[in-house]
Amino acid sequence: MKKFSFYRCKKCLTTSTRPRISFTDNLCSACVNFEQRKKINWGFRKKQLIKLCNIYRKKDGNYDVVVPVGGGKDSSYVAWMLKNKYKMKPLCVFCEPPLFTKLGAKNLDNFRKSGFDIFQISQTNAQREMDRITFTKLGLPQHNWLASITIAPLKIAEKFNIKIVMWGEEGESMYGGNNKYKNTMFADSNLFKLKLNNISIDKFISNRKSKKLYYWSTLSKHEIKKYAKIKKCHWSYFEKWDETKHLSFAKKNCGLEYDKSRQDNSINNHSHTDQIMFPLHMYLAYLKFGFGRATTDTSIDIRHRRISRKKAIKIVKKFDGIMPKSYISDYCNYFKMTKKNFFKTIHKFINKDIFIVKKKITLLDVI
């Protein structure tokens, strides 16, 4: 039996247990890739983007690119740049996340008012039920929504005869995952399977009639073949990804507003403020893999030299394992379960190779 190994990158704080991560000389693939991206000729990549826009730009005034959006900093920046700098006409696709916040709704409306058309897909009872199933069986409380934001843009593109979809960052190689797509302009369907951990919700759908309820989050074999013709791009291929720049830009041009206070396990007040399911999603990642929201965010900041590793360690120790207690009642109502069953489900996913479980959960000290 292979011995379990849990350690952190010597530069950032990414753990060896992150899905699909790889290490070279104790450096995680995210840090290795970050250094390699410094060598990219971004001027040439910009010319590639201009050429791509010239190919797909329509002269009849119809939509010519689909941009998945959430009203946040990154998607707002991508949509604004495509429309105003590259003279494209984006159709923005928004899939409502579970437990959508008032601030999220306000920012989405502000984004719309800044000059964008949005195809909005609202939450349904069926989606809520699927989230309950994947939460209890897999420890994935928003898996149906993650599938929707991956699949729905392709379905919308096909319906409107749009030949290209532009997502934001290609997170697999940027944050530590499969490196196959790190230097490719166009992605294939396998990348999105990776993002969803190769887990489809199809196995939880009982019959064809039920499948209609999950139209936006499932793909048939016929659709996979049909959508292969749609170009699937990430903005991070064409331009150096800079969340700090996106944040100030979206605030100035798209009416983005911050939260008055940060969420329980967040280290800032502007990340994922459109929903309160994300804190639970990241807490479960902490229980399964030993890294939480603070590890992810501080590791990015370390790479950009916005924070030292020493300071990041203190932040991770303080925030990474925080249970989002403020929202427990919301979670129980959403999943239609008692608090007892909610915590029973949570504890089912504790990784005993990483944690010592006594009266409270304690992460083995490996920083």
N, C-alpha and C positions, 0 to 999 in steps of 0.2 A: 504493500500500500504506500502510495506517495505521501511523504511527510508534508503536512500543512505548513505553508510559509506566509507570514504576514510582515511586511516591512513597508517603508515609505521611501519615496524618491529623495535622493540626497540634495536636490536643488529645491524642489517644491515639496508639497506634503501629500501628493497623490499616493494611494496605497496600492500594493501589489494585488489586492483583491478586486480592484475595479474591473468590471467585465471587459474582456478583450484587450486589456492593457499589456504592453510588453516593456521590458527594461533592457538597457544597454549600459554596462558598467555602473549599475545602480541609478541610472537616469531613466525616468519614465519616457515613454514615446511622445507624450505631449510636450515635454521640455526639449527633447531632441528635435521634434518637428518644428517647434517654435524658433529654434536657432537656425534651422535650415530655411525657414521662410524668409529670413533676413536676406538671403541670397537671391530671392526671386526678383526678376525684372518686372516690376509693377507697371512700368511704362508700356512694355510689350503686352502685358495682360489687359491694360486699358484699351489698347488698339484692338485686341481680340474682342472685347466687349462692344466697342463701337461697331466693328464688323458684324457681330452677332445681331445687334439692334438694327443695323441697316438691312439685314436679311429678313428679319421678322416684323419690322415696323410696317403697319398697314396704312395705306394712303386714303382709305375710305372713311376714316374716323372711328372704326370699330376697335374694340379691345384687342391688343396684340401681345400682352404678357399677363400671366397670372402671378400675383404676389400673395402668398399666405401671410396674413397679418393678425396681430393681437391688440394693436393700439399701443404697444410698448415702443421702446427706444430703437431697437434694431430693425424691426420690420417697417417702422415708420420711415427710418432713414433710407432703407433700400427702395421703398415705393416712391419716396420723394425724389430720390436721385434718378430713378428710371424715368419718371414723368418730366421733371424739370430740367435735368441736365442732358439726358439722352433722348428726350422727346418721344418717349413711348407712351402708350395709353394703357395703364395697368388696370386690370380688374382684380380687386383685392378680395381674398377669400378669408372669412373669419368663422372659425368653429368655436362656439361658446364653450369655455372650459367648465368643469364641474365646480360648483360653489363660486360662481362669478361674482366679483365684488362691485360695489357702487362706484368705486374709483376706477375700476376696469371699464365699466360701462361709460363713465364720463370721459375717460381718455380715448375710448373708441369713437365716441361721438365727436370729440375734439378733432380727432384724426380725420373723420369723415368731413367735418366742416372745413378742414384745411385744403379740401379739393379732391377727395377720392371717392370713387364708387365702390361699395362693399356688397359682396354676396354673403349674406349672414346665415349661418346654420345654427339654429338654437338647440339647446339641450332638450332631450325627450325622456320620458319615463323608461323607455327601453334602454337608452344609454346609461341611465342611472342604475338600472338592474344589472347591466353588463359590468359596470364598475364595481358593484357589490360582489359579483361572482369572481372577477379577477382579483379583487382585494382579498377575499376570504381564501381563495384557492392558490393564488400566486403571490400575494403581497404586493399587488400592483393596483393602486386605488384610482388611477386615471388612465388606464391602458386603452380604453375605448376612445377617449379623446386624443391620445397620442396617435392612435391609428387614423383617426379622422383628419388630423392636421397633416398627415402624410398622404392619405389617399384622396380626400375630397378635392384638393386643388387639381389633381389630374382629371377627375370626373368633370369638374367645372370647365377646365381647359377644353376637353373634348366636346362638351355641349356647346361652347361658344366658338368652336373652330379656332382655338388659340394653340399655337404650336410650341410654346415655350413657357416653362414655369421657373420662377426665380425664388428660391428659398434664401435664408440668411447665411449663417455659418454652416460649414461642413464639420459638424462637431465630433465626428468619429476620430479623425486624426488631430484635430485642434485640442481636444481635451483628454485624449488617451484612449484609443480604440483601434479598430482595424485600419491599417495604413494603405489599403489597396487604392483608395480614391483620393489620396491627398494631393495629387498633381493632375487630376483629370478635370477637364472642363465640364463634361457631361457625366451624370451618375446613371446607374441602372437600378432596376427594382431591388437588386440584392442589397444595396446600401440601405434602403429603407427597412428591409427585413432585419438588418443588423441593428438599426436604431431601435427596433421593437423587440430586440433579443430573439428574433426568429419565432416569436409567439403570435399566432393569429387568433382572433376571437372566434373563428369559424367552428372550432371544436366544441364551443359552448352553445352553439346555435342548433336548436333541435330539428328544425325543418325549413323547407323553402319559404313557407309563409312567414316564419319568424325572421328569416334572413332579410326580408324587405325592410324590417325595422332598423337594420344596421347597414343600410345602403351606403352611407358615407364612410364607413369604417371597414368595409370588406371589398375584396376584389375577386372576380371570377377568373378562370383561366383565359377565357375569351377577352376579358378586359385587360389582363396583364399583357397579352399579345398586342391588343389595340393601342394601349397607352405607351407601348415601347417606342412608338414613333414621336411621342412628345419629348422635346428636349428638356432635361431636368438639370438645372444649374444651381450653384450656390454663389452668392455675392462674394463670399470670402475667397473664392478662386481669383476674382478679378481685382480686388482691392484689399489692402491690408486691413484686417479686422480690428476695429478699435471701439470698444463699448463705451469708453469715456467720451469720445467724440460723438458717437451716436446719441448719447444721453443729452448732451448740451444742444445738439442739433435738433432733436425731436422736441425738446422743451421750447426752443425758439421758433421752429417752423410748423410744428404740428400740435401745439397746445398740450404737450405732455405734462402732467402734474405728478408730484411725488406724494407718498403717503405721509401722514402726520407722525406716525410712529412705525417702527419696523415690526415685521412678523416675528413670532416667538424665537425661531431658530435662524433668523436672517441676521446678517451683519451690516445691512444697509436698509434704506427705506424706499428703494426704487426698483428692486428686483422682484419680478413675478407678483406684482401688486394687483394683478387682474383676477387672482383666484386665491382661495385659502386651502386648496387641496395639495398644492405643491409642498408646503411644509411637512405634510404627512408623507408624501412621496419620498422626500429626502430623509425623513426620520427612519423610514423603512429601509432605505439604502444604507443608513448607518447601522441598523440592526443586522442586516444581511451581510454587508461587506466591510463594515468598520469605518466608513467615511460618510460624512454628512455634508450639509450645505456649506458650512464654514470651510471645510477642507477644499471643496470645489472652488469657492470664490477666492479664498486666500491664495490658492495655487496659481490662479490666473493673475492675481495681483503681483505675486512674486516674480512670475515670468516677465511682467511688464515693468518690474522694478519700482512698483508703487509701494511696496512693503517689504520688510526684511523677513527672512525665514524665522528668525528668533521671535519677532513680534507676531508672526502668523501662528506660531505654536501656541502662544498664549491665547489667541483668539479662538483657535480650534478647540483647545481644552475647555474654554468657557462656553462655547456655543454648539459644538458639533452634536452632542448627545441630548440636546434639549427636546423634550417631547412638546409638541405644539398644543399645550393644555388649553389655551384660550378658545380653541375651535372644536374641542371634543364633542360638545353637544351638537354642533353643526355636522360633524362627521356621523354621529349616531343617527341623526335625523335623515341625513342623506342616504346612508346605507340601510336604514330601517332596522336598526339593531340596538339592543340594550348596551349600556356601558360595559357590563360584565362580558358580553360576547365580543364587544369591540376590543377590549384589552386581551381577551383570550386569543383573538385572531392576531393581534400585534405580537404577542409573546411567542406565537407559533413560529415566527420567522427569525427569532434570535439565533445568530450563528454561535454555537457553543465552542467552536474552535477559536473564536476571537474574544468572546465575552465570558467573564465570570459572573454568574447570576446568583446573587444572594437576596437581600431585601431590595436592592436596587441593582440596575445593570451597570457594570463597570467595564470599560474598555481596557484591555491589557495595554500597559504603557510601552509603546514602541516608537514614540516620536524622538 
